[in-house]
Amino acid sequence: MLDFLQAYGLWGLFLGSFLAATVVPFSSDALYAGVLYAGCNPLSCLLVGTLGNWLGGLTSFGIGWLGRWEWIEKWLHVSPEKLERQRSRIDKWGVWLALLTWLPFVGDVFAIALGFYRISPFKVGILMLVGKFLRFLGWTVLFYYLGWSL
């Protein structure tokens, strides 16, 4: 695996981080740690990992934005009442949920829901970027604090 990470390095990190922030079940954290371990520049990893993950999160947000209530009701058999209850939960936390889109599993759901309920794209984008950056910064600091580098 170390050979793969060294061969594809930052491009692989970008693609993996992007895909992990969409509905593809994949861990960008493990990939990020592997690329750091393979010896890639930590600042480059931080920027590339954040950018890929952020763009993937925005893609999930966009997918949610394209969604329609009628489709959810028809194809997923979700009642309008349930959609309204979910809307009230989203409205309770609002745009601040974007800070949590980095979380495994639920982060993708948050991004899609924020898009579906038409929360401000600009504010979501900024807070999503901040959350994802802080997540990768935390991994970078932890990685080097614990001395896991080669």
Secondary structure, DSSP 8 states (H G I E B T S, - for coil): -HHHHHHHHHHHHHHHHHHHTTTS---HHHHHHHHHHTT--HHHHHHHHHHHHHHHHHHHHHHHHH--HHHHHHHS---HHHHHHHHHHHHHHGGGGGGGTTSTTHHHHHHHHHHHTT--HHHHHHHHHHHHHHHHHHHHHHHHHTT---
